[in-house]
Amino acid sequence: GNLHYNVQCPTGGDAKASLRERESIRKAIPCTILVNFGTTYAIASDILDISLTGAYVDLDAAGAQLGDAVEVVISFAYQEKQIEHRIPATIVRLQSKGVGMRFEAYNNQTYTDLVNLLYAA
């Protein structure tokens, strides 16, 4: 559907400005991220960065390859409710201290809950 395009990073523009904007909203996010690699699960020991378009987390991704399709399970409490979403993602960065994943298409409810998680005061 069209939603896939609505949640991707804007292209073009001033890269430095967009980096500054990203820096300004980064904060410790009170959530748990688990990644399903198909046959194995790994829990992120540290969430280095999370946004509406992806996440960069510290976890053991032994055997994972760039371009692999994974499932990111994000769970958190919001307004005294436990919320959990399963988001399809693609591995776009693999480093010794982190795995970068780009979220693929997800629904409006997931979008709303992610906005609440990221921007709640």
All heavy atoms as an XYZ file, in Angstrom:
926
protein
N       0.828     -1.210      0.000
C       0.000      0.000      0.000
C       0.852      1.244      0.000
O       2.077      1.191      0.014
N       0.193      2.363     -0.001
C       0.883      3.648     -0.045
C       1.572      4.009      1.258
O       2.506      4.772      1.262
C      -0.109      4.772     -0.393
C      -0.589      4.647     -1.816
O       0.099      4.056     -2.643
N      -1.758      5.180     -2.103
N       1.106      3.423      2.368
C       1.664      3.784      3.669
C       3.165      3.552      3.714
O       3.890      4.289      4.349
C       0.980      2.974      4.773
C       1.437      3.334      6.193
C       1.086      4.792      6.476
C       0.786      2.448      7.212
N       3.615      2.536      2.980
C       5.040      2.210      2.957
C       5.870      3.445      2.648
O       6.894      3.685      3.249
C       5.291      1.120      1.920
C       6.730      0.731      1.811
N       7.352     -0.005      2.783
C       7.679      0.984      0.874
C       8.623     -0.199      2.429
N       8.831      0.383      1.283
N       5.386      4.260      1.719
C       6.151      5.432      1.304
C       6.046      6.574      2.300
O       6.920      7.392      2.403
C       5.695      5.877     -0.086
C       5.911      4.774     -1.084
C       4.860      3.991     -1.530
C       7.191      4.460     -1.519
C       5.071      2.942     -2.404
C       7.413      3.414     -2.392
C       6.350      2.661     -2.840
O       6.571      1.623     -3.692
N       4.962      6.610      3.056
C       4.775      7.706      4.007
C       5.739      7.650      5.182
O       5.951      8.655      5.826
C       3.343      7.680      4.564
C       2.321      7.893      3.477
O       2.661      8.386      2.415
N       1.089      7.516      3.737
N       6.293      6.472      5.467
C       7.122      6.370      6.663
C       8.615      6.310      6.337
O       9.422      6.168      7.222
C       6.726      5.149      7.528
C       5.309      5.304      8.028
C       6.901      3.864      6.773
N       8.962      6.457      5.084
C      10.382      6.417      4.734
C      11.033      7.783      4.959
O      10.367      8.800      5.002
C      10.557      5.999      3.263
C      10.074      4.597      2.984
C      10.719      3.567      3.897
O      11.924      3.516      4.031
N       9.902      2.760      4.542
N      12.359      7.765      5.085
C      13.093      9.015      5.257
C      12.892      9.896      4.028
O      12.878      9.396      2.913
C      14.595      8.741      5.393
S      15.011      7.875      6.887
N      12.744     11.204      4.233
C      12.665     12.090      3.072
C      13.996     12.064      2.334
O      15.053     11.942      2.965
C      12.398     13.465      3.687
C      12.742     13.346      5.137
C      12.643     11.897      5.500
N      13.947     12.149      1.029
C      15.187     12.118      0.257
C      15.604     13.541     -0.077
O      14.769     14.451     -0.115
C      15.008     11.320     -1.045
O      13.853     11.829     -1.704
C      14.794      9.843     -0.752
N      16.883     13.712     -0.318
C      17.389     15.032     -0.684
C      17.474     15.944      0.514
O      17.404     15.514      1.653
N      17.620     17.247      0.232
C      17.693     18.221      1.317
C      19.087     18.274      1.919
O      20.020     17.645      1.439
N      19.210     19.051      2.954
C      20.498     19.259      3.610
C      20.746     18.131      4.608
O      20.080     18.036      5.626
C      20.467     20.626      4.317
C      21.780     20.946      5.013
O      22.705     20.107      4.963
O      21.875     22.027      5.597
N      21.701     17.277      4.287
C      21.975     16.112      5.140
C      22.372     16.544      6.547
O      21.998     15.916      7.525
C      23.071     15.251      4.520
N      23.160     17.638      6.646
C      23.597     18.091      7.964
C      22.412     18.545      8.805
O      22.330     18.255      9.978
C      24.604     19.227      7.828
C      25.983     18.742      7.438
C      27.020     19.834      7.622
C      28.405     19.300      7.341
N      29.107     20.010      6.299
N      21.472     19.234      8.194
C      20.294     19.710      8.926
C      19.477     18.522      9.426
O      19.051     18.497     10.566
C      19.445     20.610      8.041
N      19.287     17.516      8.556
C      18.471     16.379      8.977
C      19.184     15.606     10.078
O      18.544     15.060     10.956
C      18.135     15.474      7.789
O      19.301     14.904      7.264
N      20.508     15.594     10.066
C      21.249     14.933     11.129
C      21.049     15.675     12.443
O      20.842     15.067     13.481
C      22.746     14.881     10.779
C      23.372     13.519     10.986
C      24.192     13.138      9.789
C      24.214     13.489     12.236
N      21.094     17.007     12.386
C      20.864     17.808     13.595
C      19.474     17.542     14.154
O      19.298     17.386     15.345
C      21.025     19.306     13.295
C      22.447     19.800     13.413
C      22.501     21.302     13.555
N      21.826     22.006     12.466
C      22.365     22.235     11.273
N      23.572     21.809     11.000
N      21.695     22.887     10.347
N      18.479     17.476     13.270
C      17.108     17.210     13.712
C      17.045     15.849     14.400
O      16.414     15.710     15.426
C      16.144     17.216     12.508
C      15.872     18.606     11.980
C      15.319     18.593     10.568
O      14.716     17.580     10.173
O      15.503     19.591      9.860
N      17.703     14.852     13.799
C      17.685     13.522     14.411
C      18.318     13.563     15.790
O      17.817     12.984     16.730
C      18.429     12.523     13.530
C      17.489     11.785     12.601
C      18.213     10.759     11.780
N      19.026      9.867     12.593
C      19.981      9.105     12.103
N      20.244      9.116     10.821
N      20.673      8.308     12.879
N      19.442     14.271     15.917
C      20.130     14.349     17.207
C      19.195     14.914     18.272
O      19.192     14.474     19.397
C      21.365     15.247     17.104
C      22.502     14.655     16.310
C      23.161     13.481     17.009
O      23.083     13.359     18.242
O      23.747     12.669     16.283
N      18.384     15.912     17.882
C      17.589     16.626     18.871
C      16.481     15.758     19.464
O      16.047     16.013     20.575
C      16.988     17.890     18.248
O      16.072     17.522     17.243
N      15.985     14.756     18.728
C      14.896     13.961     19.291
C      15.359     12.619     19.845
O      14.563     11.862     20.351
C      13.751     13.734     18.283
C      14.249     12.960     17.070
C      13.071     15.034     17.910
C      13.156     12.185     16.386
N      16.648     12.333     19.745
C      17.126     11.068     20.302
C      17.079     11.119     21.811
O      17.493     12.093     22.410
C      18.575     10.837     19.894
C      18.677     10.050     18.635
C      20.105      9.672     18.389
N      20.283      9.569     16.958
C      21.418      9.279     16.381
N      22.502      9.100     17.096
N      21.493      9.190     15.085
N      16.587     10.074     22.413
C      16.572     10.004     23.874
C      16.470      8.548     24.278
O      16.253      7.684     23.434
C      15.407     10.806     24.445
C      14.048     10.345     23.932
C      12.924     11.239     24.446
C      11.604     10.776     23.869
N      10.493     11.574     24.297
N      16.650      8.294     25.550
C      16.513      6.923     26.033
C      15.042      6.539     25.897
O      14.171      7.222     26.418
C      16.968      6.836     27.478
N      14.780      5.484     25.170
C      13.407      5.068     24.927
C      13.098      3.868     25.823
O      13.783      2.854     25.749
C      13.213      4.680     23.443
C      13.606      5.831     22.517
C      11.771      4.242     23.191
C      12.664      7.000     22.499
N      12.078      3.993     26.669
C      11.754      2.899     27.596
C      10.977      1.773     26.922
O       9.768      1.666     27.070
C      10.920      3.591     28.668
C      10.232      4.703     27.916
C      11.173      5.124     26.818
N      11.675      0.978     26.140
C      10.996     -0.129     25.478
C      11.945     -1.312     25.364
O      13.139     -1.186     25.595
C      10.483      0.285     24.092
S      11.771      0.657     22.899
N      11.379     -2.440     25.015
C      12.167     -3.645     24.800
C      12.105     -3.974     23.312
O      11.026     -3.926     22.722
C      11.578     -4.824     25.601
O      11.529     -4.448     26.975
C      12.429     -6.072     25.446
N      13.246     -4.290     22.736
C      13.272     -4.689     21.329
C      13.843     -6.092     21.228
O      14.909     -6.386     21.768
C      14.100     -3.709     20.469
C      13.350     -2.381     20.345
C      14.376     -4.303     19.081
C      14.003     -1.386     19.405
N      13.095     -6.934     20.546
C      13.502     -8.309     20.303
C      13.501     -8.476     18.794
O      12.618     -7.959     18.115
C      12.459     -9.214     20.955
C      12.694    -10.708     20.972
C      12.194    -11.255     22.297
C      11.946    -11.375     19.850
N      14.515     -9.135     18.267
C      14.586     -9.327     16.815
C      14.493    -10.809     16.492
O      15.217    -11.629     17.049
C      15.893     -8.734     16.233
C      15.939     -8.931     14.733
C      15.988     -7.245     16.566
N      13.569    -11.135     15.615
C      13.369    -12.507     15.171
C      14.110    -12.682     13.849
O      13.739    -12.072     12.841
C      11.864    -12.763     15.000
C      11.569    -14.145     14.466
O      12.468    -14.936     14.200
N      10.305    -14.447     14.298
N      15.163    -13.495     13.874
C      15.966    -13.749     12.671
C      15.463    -14.974     11.916
O      16.192    -15.563     11.139
C      17.437    -13.941     13.046
C      18.104    -12.685     13.529
C      18.228    -12.446     14.879
C      18.584    -11.748     12.636
C      18.833    -11.284     15.344
C      19.196    -10.584     13.079
C      19.323    -10.352     14.432
N      14.230    -15.387     12.172
C      13.694    -16.545     11.478
C      13.799    -17.793     12.335
O      12.803    -18.320     12.793
N      15.030    -18.236     12.583
C      15.201    -19.431     13.412
C      15.626    -19.074     14.832
O      15.523    -19.886     15.735
C      16.254    -20.379     12.798
O      17.457    -19.641     12.598
C      15.772    -20.947     11.483
N      16.126    -17.858     15.023
C      16.580    -17.454     16.359
C      16.022    -16.082     16.728
O      15.674    -15.285     15.857
C      18.119    -17.369     16.434
O      18.570    -16.410     15.475
C      18.775    -18.703     16.169
N      15.967    -15.858     18.026
C      15.559    -14.560     18.558
C      16.754    -13.947     19.266
O      17.571    -14.661     19.833
C      14.450    -14.717     19.598
C      13.073    -14.942     19.032
C      12.599    -16.229     18.802
C      12.243    -13.867     18.751
C      11.322    -16.435     18.301
C      10.967    -14.060     18.245
C      10.506    -15.340     18.025
O       9.255    -15.542     17.532
N      16.851    -12.627     19.261
C      17.870    -11.941     20.053
C      17.223    -10.720     20.688
O      16.428    -10.032     20.048
C      19.044    -11.523     19.171
N      17.550    -10.474     21.945
C      17.017     -9.303     22.639
C      18.088     -8.224     22.647
O      19.247     -8.488     22.964
C      16.589     -9.654     24.080
C      15.417    -10.640     24.031
C      16.217     -8.404     24.868
C      14.945    -11.120     25.383
N      17.690     -7.005     22.281
C      18.642     -5.896     22.263
C      19.064     -5.569     23.690
O      18.222     -5.338     24.552
C      18.006     -4.676     21.598
N      20.383     -5.550     23.925
C      20.869     -5.182     25.252
C      20.899     -3.666     25.379
O      20.881     -3.118     26.467
C      22.260     -5.749     25.492
O      23.143     -5.322     24.473
N      20.917     -2.971     24.243
C      20.944     -1.512     24.259
C      20.275     -1.012     22.982
O      20.555     -1.520     21.888
C      22.392     -1.019     24.333
C      22.488      0.453     24.689
O      21.473      1.020     25.148
O      23.560      1.036     24.507
N      19.383     -0.044     23.123
C      18.747      0.576     21.961
C      19.509      1.858     21.692
O      19.413      2.830     22.441
C      17.254      0.829     22.235
C      16.553     -0.515     22.450
C      16.618      1.601     21.074
C      15.213     -0.412     23.125
N      20.332      1.834     20.646
C      21.209      2.963     20.368
C      20.455      4.083     19.680
O      20.743      5.253     19.870
C      22.390      2.488     19.508
C      23.168      1.307     20.108
C      24.134      0.707     19.107
C      23.913      1.745     21.366
N      19.477      3.738     18.868
C      18.724      4.736     18.130
C      17.438      4.088     17.634
O      17.453      2.937     17.202
C      19.560      5.222     16.936
C      18.943      6.405     16.208
O      18.085      7.082     16.801
O      19.310      6.645     15.059
N      16.347      4.833     17.703
C      15.089      4.328     17.157
C      14.325      5.503     16.575
O      14.382      6.611     17.105
C      14.264      3.574     18.232
C      13.001      2.980     17.602
C      13.938      4.453     19.411
C      12.257      2.015     18.517
N      13.670      5.261     15.451
C      12.877      6.303     14.812
C      11.665      5.651     14.162
O      11.452      4.447     14.294
C      13.714      7.023     13.747
O      13.919      6.154     12.641
N      10.903      6.430     13.440
C       9.734      5.887     12.747
C      10.134      5.007     11.574
O       9.321      4.258     11.054
C       8.840      7.026     12.249
C       8.153      7.836     13.347
C       7.457      9.044     12.744
C       7.169      6.972     14.116
N      11.393      5.106     11.143
C      11.804      4.355      9.951
C      12.738      3.200     10.254
O      13.058      2.422      9.364
C      12.480      5.282      8.924
O      13.575      5.945      9.567
C      11.499      6.322      8.403
N      13.203      3.084     11.513
C      14.114      1.990     11.803
C      14.688      2.061     13.198
O      14.312      2.907     14.003
N      15.616      1.140     13.451
C      16.246      1.085     14.765
C      17.681      0.612     14.608
O      18.016     -0.136     13.687
C      15.489      0.131     15.684
N      18.539      1.083     15.507
C      19.929      0.653     15.572
C      20.134      0.160     16.992
O      19.983      0.920     17.950
C      20.852      1.820     15.228
C      22.315      1.457     15.165
C      22.763      0.446     14.317
C      23.254      2.129     15.931
C      24.112      0.103     14.256
C      24.602      1.809     15.868
C      25.027      0.796     15.027
O      26.357      0.462     14.964
N      20.390     -1.137     17.140
C      20.431     -1.740     18.465
C      21.671     -2.591     18.650
O      22.276     -3.055     17.683
C      19.167     -2.606     18.721
C      17.898     -1.768     18.648
C      19.086     -3.769     17.746
N      22.023     -2.784     19.911
C      23.152     -3.640     20.251
C      22.593     -5.025     20.575
O      21.853     -5.181     21.540
C      23.881     -3.048     21.464
C      25.112     -3.858     21.850
O      25.403     -4.867     21.169
O      25.782     -3.491     22.827
N      22.892     -5.995     19.717
C      22.465     -7.362     19.999
C      23.363     -8.338     19.265
O      24.144     -7.954     18.395
C      20.986     -7.584     19.632
C      20.476     -7.306     18.220
C      20.940     -8.326     17.210
C      18.956     -7.292     18.236
N      23.253     -9.594     19.623
C      24.053    -10.634     18.997
C      23.348    -11.081     17.721
O      22.324    -11.750     17.764
C      24.209    -11.806     19.964
C      24.997    -12.952     19.331
O      25.581    -12.743     18.243
O      25.018    -14.043     19.914
N      23.901    -10.676     16.579
C      23.281    -11.008     15.298
C      24.136    -12.016     14.544
O      24.318    -11.930     13.341
C      23.092     -9.749     14.473
N      24.683    -12.971     15.274
C      25.542    -13.982     14.655
C      24.827    -14.643     13.480
O      23.686    -15.078     13.611
C      25.945    -15.024     15.688
N      25.484    -14.683     12.345
C      24.905    -15.331     11.180
C      24.035    -14.431     10.326
O      23.645    -14.802      9.230
N      23.730    -13.240     10.829
C      22.893    -12.323     10.050
C      23.701    -11.704      8.916
O      24.913    -11.536      9.021
C      22.327    -11.234     10.955
N      23.010    -11.395      7.824
C      23.647    -10.785      6.655
C      22.937     -9.482      6.310
O      21.744     -9.342      6.572
C      23.521    -11.717      5.442
C      24.062    -13.115      5.640
C      25.574    -13.155      5.560
O      26.172    -12.485      4.733
N      26.189    -13.924      6.440
N      23.659     -8.570      5.676
C      23.029     -7.354      5.170
C      21.918     -7.753      4.210
O      22.088     -8.683      3.409
C      24.047     -6.479      4.435
C      24.981     -5.634      5.300
C      25.964     -4.892      4.435
C      24.196     -4.660      6.168
N      20.792     -7.087      4.288
C      19.683     -7.391      3.393
C      18.740     -8.448      3.913
O      17.684     -8.680      3.326
N      19.105     -9.116      5.022
C      18.217    -10.134      5.600
C      16.905     -9.506      6.060
O      16.886     -8.411      6.631
C      18.867    -10.805      6.820
C      19.849    -11.898      6.438
O      20.037    -12.125      5.229
O      20.435    -12.513      7.356
N      15.823    -10.222      5.838
C      14.514     -9.808      6.355
C      14.378    -10.349      7.772
O      14.650    -11.518      8.015
C      13.403    -10.348      5.462
N      13.992     -9.485      8.700
C      13.813     -9.881     10.092
C      12.475     -9.334     10.577
O      11.797     -8.594      9.860
C      14.953     -9.351     11.002
C      16.293     -9.960     10.595
C      15.023     -7.829     10.967
N      12.115     -9.717     11.786
C      10.925     -9.158     12.413
C      11.360     -8.501     13.714
O      12.024     -9.123     14.539
C       9.904    -10.263     12.697
C       8.629     -9.747     13.334
C       7.665    -10.883     13.671
O       8.060    -11.788     14.427
O       6.537    -10.842     13.178
N      11.015     -7.227     13.865
C      11.357     -6.482     15.072
C      10.119     -6.458     15.963
O       9.037     -6.054     15.520
C      11.776     -5.039     14.717
C      12.069     -4.234     15.978
C      13.000     -5.044     13.806
N      10.279     -6.928     17.190
C       9.165     -6.908     18.136
C       9.470     -5.830     19.173
O      10.444     -5.941     19.919
C       8.979     -8.284     18.823
C       7.775     -8.248     19.762
C       8.826     -9.389     17.782
N       8.656     -4.785     19.174
C       8.846     -3.673     20.110
C       7.735     -3.737     21.143
O       6.556     -3.806     20.779
C       8.782     -2.316     19.383
C       9.884     -2.224     18.326
C       8.894     -1.156     20.371
C       9.868     -0.926     17.543
N       8.099     -3.720     22.414
C       7.054     -3.681     23.444
C       7.385     -2.590     24.453
O       8.543     -2.356     24.784
C       6.883     -5.040     24.119
O       8.111     -5.502     24.601
N       6.332     -1.914     24.881
C       6.494     -0.799     25.818
C       5.162     -0.508     26.489
O       4.105     -0.947     26.025
C       7.023      0.456     25.110
C       6.168      0.930     23.959
C       5.201      1.913     24.130
C       6.345      0.385     22.691
C       4.428      2.346     23.067
C       5.577      0.820     21.615
C       4.601      1.800     21.808
N       5.235      0.239     27.581
C       4.018      0.634     28.294
C       3.674      2.055     27.874
O       4.551      2.924     27.785
C       4.249      0.575     29.797
N       2.405      2.283     27.580
C       1.943      3.635     27.245
C       0.579      3.825     27.881
O      -0.333      3.022     27.665
C       1.866      3.817     25.725
C       1.424      5.207     25.320
C       2.285      6.289     25.463
C       0.153      5.430     24.824
C       1.882      7.563     25.117
C      -0.260      6.710     24.470
C       0.615      7.775     24.621
O       0.216      9.045     24.272
N       0.448      4.879     28.679
C      -0.798      5.162     29.393
C      -1.335      3.907     30.092
O      -2.499      3.541     29.936
C      -1.825      5.755     28.423
C      -1.399      7.126     27.931
C      -2.414      7.755     26.984
O      -3.289      7.075     26.445
N      -2.279      9.044     26.772
N      -0.434      3.261     30.830
C      -0.768      2.089     31.650
C      -1.250      0.875     30.865
O      -1.848     -0.041     31.420
C      -1.786      2.481     32.736
C      -1.232      3.543     33.675
C      -2.253      4.030     34.680
O      -3.248      3.319     34.932
O      -2.048      5.128     35.222
N      -0.990      0.860     29.558
C      -1.294     -0.322     28.744
C       0.022     -0.864     28.210
O       0.927     -0.109     27.883
C      -2.185      0.048     27.535
C      -3.632      0.274     27.887
C      -4.515      0.232     26.650
C      -3.997      1.065     25.501
N      -4.860      2.179     25.128
N       0.118     -2.178     28.135
C       1.302     -2.783     27.529
C       1.032     -2.913     26.032
O       0.024     -3.480     25.625
C       1.595     -4.147     28.159
C       2.964     -4.702     27.825
C       4.118     -3.807     28.259
O       4.039     -3.122     29.269
N       5.185     -3.791     27.482
N       1.919     -2.357     25.236
C       1.737     -2.338     23.786
C       2.851     -3.146     23.140
O       4.009     -3.061     23.564
C       1.747     -0.879     23.279
C       0.502     -0.160     23.804
C       1.825     -0.812     21.760
C       0.501      1.328     23.596
N       2.500     -3.947     22.157
C       3.516     -4.723     21.440
C       3.219     -4.680     19.948
O       2.076     -4.806     19.535
C       3.515     -6.172     21.922
C       4.586     -7.013     21.213
C       4.641     -8.441     21.727
O       5.112     -8.641     22.855
O       4.196     -9.335     20.999
N       4.265     -4.446     19.180
C       4.105     -4.448     17.723
C       5.196     -5.292     17.092
O       6.339     -5.277     17.536
C       4.180     -3.024     17.153
C       2.943     -2.234     17.417
N       1.745     -2.492     16.800
C       2.706     -1.205     18.266
C       0.824     -1.636     17.244
N       1.390     -0.861     18.147
N       4.816     -6.015     16.050
C       5.760     -6.796     15.258
C       5.903     -6.080     13.926
O       4.916     -5.919     13.214
C       5.218     -8.211     15.045
C       5.115     -8.979     16.346
C       4.388    -10.306     16.212
N       4.439    -11.004     17.491
C       5.444    -11.802     17.853
N       6.440    -12.038     17.028
N       5.432    -12.375     19.039
N       7.115     -5.637     13.643
C       7.350     -4.836     12.437
C       8.353     -5.546     11.542
O       9.468     -5.861     11.975
C       7.893     -3.438     12.821
C       6.925     -2.741     13.796
C       8.133     -2.591     11.574
C       7.465     -1.441     14.363
N       7.980     -5.798     10.274
C       8.956     -6.390      9.361
C      10.074     -5.376      9.099
O       9.816     -4.172      9.022
C       8.143     -6.672      8.088
C       6.937     -5.795      8.176
C       6.692     -5.521      9.633
N      11.301     -5.862      8.995
C      12.439     -4.957      8.801
C      13.508     -5.636      7.955
O      13.490     -6.854      7.770
C      13.012     -4.545     10.156
N      14.422     -4.826      7.461
C      15.554     -5.309      6.678
C      16.833     -4.839      7.356
O      16.917     -3.682      7.787
C      15.494     -4.733      5.243
O      14.250     -5.097      4.658
C      16.636     -5.269      4.384
N      17.819     -5.732      7.467
C      19.101     -5.343      8.056
C      19.862     -4.485      7.048
O      20.111     -4.914      5.918
C      19.931     -6.584      8.443
C      19.199     -7.350      9.558
C      21.341     -6.177      8.879
C      19.896     -8.609      9.995
N      20.206     -3.271      7.466
C      20.912     -2.351      6.569
C      22.307     -1.987      7.082
O      23.085     -1.360      6.375
C      20.096     -1.056      6.332
C      18.824     -1.367      5.550
C      19.748     -0.367      7.649
N      22.628     -2.407      8.320
C      23.939     -2.091      8.879
C      24.309     -3.177      9.876
O      23.495     -3.558     10.713
C      23.841     -0.736      9.585
C      25.142     -0.067      9.884
C      24.863      1.398     10.189
N      25.790      1.919     11.165
C      25.550      2.964     11.935
N      24.394      3.572     11.857
N      26.444      3.379     12.787
N      25.526     -3.695      9.760
C      26.012     -4.719     10.690
C      27.383     -4.302     11.185
O      28.323     -4.227     10.401
C      26.135     -6.070      9.981
C      24.903     -6.977      9.910
C      25.224     -8.217      9.091
C      24.424     -7.377     11.296
N      27.488     -4.026     12.487
C      28.777     -3.679     13.067
C      28.969     -4.488     14.341
O      28.010     -5.081     14.847
C      28.840     -2.174     13.352
C      28.827     -1.357     12.064
C      28.951      0.129     12.319
O      28.236      0.674     13.141
N      29.840      0.783     11.601
N      30.175     -4.479     14.858
C      30.433     -5.306     16.041
C      29.566     -4.870     17.219
O      29.189     -5.675     18.048
C      31.906     -5.237     16.419
O      32.268     -3.892     16.683
N      29.236     -3.583     17.297
C      28.453     -3.096     18.423
C      27.020     -2.750     18.052
O      26.316     -2.121     18.828
C      29.107     -1.851     19.028
C      30.046     -2.124     20.182
C      29.515     -3.126     21.178
C      29.074     -2.499     22.493
N      28.697     -3.529     23.473
N      26.569     -3.142     16.880
C      25.201     -2.778     16.577
C      24.680     -3.304     15.261
O      25.445     -3.625     14.351
N      23.361     -3.401     15.194
C      22.674     -3.841     13.992
C      21.659     -2.763     13.630
O      20.826     -2.385     14.463
C      21.927     -5.172     14.249
C      21.174     -5.611     13.000
C      22.910     -6.254     14.690
N      21.769     -2.272     12.394
C      20.814     -1.269     11.923
C      19.750     -1.944     11.086
O      20.056     -2.749     10.203
N      18.486     -1.631     11.383
C      17.373     -2.240     10.658
C      16.426     -1.160     10.165
O      16.091     -0.239     10.915
C      16.621     -3.200     11.584
C      17.476     -4.395     11.990
S      16.815     -5.256     13.438
C      16.953     -4.002     14.704
N      16.029     -1.280      8.905
C      15.050     -0.358      8.328
C      13.680     -1.015      8.400
O      13.502     -2.131      7.925
C      15.400     -0.046      6.871
C      14.436      0.965      6.221
C      14.722      1.136      4.738
N      14.392     -0.091      4.033
C      15.228     -0.745      3.224
N      16.452     -0.315      3.013
N      14.850     -1.854      2.617
N      12.723     -0.323      8.997
C      11.365     -0.863      9.075
C      10.741     -0.878      7.689
O      10.918      0.044      6.898
C      10.478     -0.014      9.996
C      10.932     -0.001     11.447
C      10.604      1.056     12.267
C      11.671     -1.049     11.974
C      11.010      1.082     13.605
C      12.078     -1.042     13.310
C      11.736      0.040     14.125
N       9.993     -1.929      7.409
C       9.219     -1.990      6.169
C       7.802     -1.492      6.476
O       7.552     -0.957      7.549
C       9.243     -3.421      5.616
C      10.649     -3.941      5.300
C      11.439     -3.063      4.318
O      10.815     -2.314      3.524
O      12.670     -3.105      4.342
N       6.883     -1.676      5.542
C       5.529     -1.137      5.709
C       4.882     -1.632      6.994
O       4.993     -2.803      7.339
C       4.668     -1.530      4.511
N       4.233     -0.719      7.698
C       3.459     -1.111      8.869
C       2.168     -0.300      8.900
O       2.027      0.671      8.162
C       4.260     -0.979     10.164
C       4.938      0.354     10.411
C       4.200      1.467     10.812
C       6.312      0.486     10.279
C       4.827      2.672     11.066
C       6.935      1.692     10.536
C       6.186      2.787     10.926
O       6.805      3.980     11.176
N       1.232     -0.726      9.747
C      -0.099     -0.115      9.712
C      -0.203      1.172     10.534
O       0.721      1.560     11.241
C      -1.169     -1.140     10.128
C      -1.007     -1.586     11.575
O      -0.490     -0.869     12.422
N      -1.465     -2.796     11.862
N      -1.367      1.819     10.417
C      -1.588      3.109     11.085
C      -1.500      3.003     12.597
O      -1.007      3.914     13.253
C      -2.956      3.677     10.702
C      -2.970      4.178      9.270
O      -1.934      4.545      8.725
N      -4.134      4.180      8.655
N      -1.966      1.898     13.169
C      -1.923      1.751     14.622
C      -0.479      1.667     15.106
O      -0.109      2.276     16.108
C      -2.712      0.504     15.066
C      -2.830      0.375     16.579
C      -3.514      1.585     17.217
O      -4.641      1.904     16.864
N      -2.836      2.254     18.145
N       0.340      0.922     14.368
C       1.756      0.835     14.727
C       2.399      2.220     14.640
O       3.148      2.633     15.527
C       2.485     -0.151     13.793
O       1.866     -1.428     13.913
C       3.965     -0.273     14.158
N       2.073      2.947     13.576
C       2.616      4.299     13.384
C       2.241      5.196     14.570
O       3.090      5.858     15.160
C       2.093      4.884     12.072
C       2.534      6.303     11.833
C       3.788      6.578     11.278
C       1.716      7.382     12.163
C       4.206      7.876     11.063
C       2.127      8.684     11.951
C       3.371      8.931     11.401
O       3.787     10.217     11.201
N       0.966      5.182     14.933
C       0.484      6.011     16.039
C       1.204      5.658     17.339
O       1.648      6.536     18.075
C      -1.039      5.817     16.221
O      -1.680      6.198     14.997
C      -1.586      6.663     17.361
N       1.329      4.350     17.607
C       1.982      3.926     18.847
C       3.469      4.274     18.849
O       4.024      4.650     19.884
C       1.776      2.426     19.080
C       0.333      2.106     19.485
O      -0.371      3.011     19.968
O      -0.081      0.949     19.320
N       4.128      4.178     17.686
C       5.540      4.556     17.616
C       5.699      6.055     17.855
O       6.624      6.476     18.551
C       6.134      4.194     16.244
C       6.615      2.757     16.048
C       7.099      2.565     14.621
C       7.717      2.397     17.026
N       4.820      6.853     17.284
C       4.868      8.307     17.518
C       4.706      8.583     19.009
O       5.453      9.375     19.584
C       3.785      9.039     16.686
C       3.636     10.488     17.149
C       4.140      8.993     15.200
N       3.741      7.908     19.636
C       3.543      8.100     21.083
C       4.782      7.718     21.876
O       5.183      8.409     22.804
C       2.339      7.285     21.573
C       1.027      7.857     21.065
O       0.936      9.013     20.700
N       0.016      7.011     21.022
N       5.406      6.605     21.486
C       6.608      6.148     22.175
C       7.747      7.157     22.014
O       8.429      7.512     22.969
C       7.048      4.785     21.618
C       8.416      4.267     22.059
C       8.414      3.923     23.543
C       8.812      3.051     21.244
N       7.946      7.633     20.773
C       9.085      8.494     20.482
C       8.919      9.928     20.977
O       9.874     10.571     21.338
C       9.353      8.515     18.972
C       9.832      7.183     18.374
C       9.763      7.233     16.865
C      11.233      6.877     18.837
N       7.678     10.418     20.952
C       7.485     11.833     21.222
C       6.744     12.128     22.514
O       6.494     13.277     22.837
C       6.766     12.494     20.040
C       7.559     12.348     18.760
C       7.214     11.404     17.807
C       8.687     13.136     18.530
C       7.962     11.239     16.642
C       9.445     12.976     17.373
C       9.073     12.031     16.446
O       9.813     11.870     15.308
N       6.383     11.073     23.261
C       5.701     11.320     24.552
C       6.623     12.099     25.476
O       7.822     11.852     25.514
C       5.308      9.981     25.190
N       6.050     13.014     26.191
C       6.865     13.873     27.083
C       7.426     13.049     28.234
O       6.822     12.097     28.669
C       6.002     14.994     27.627
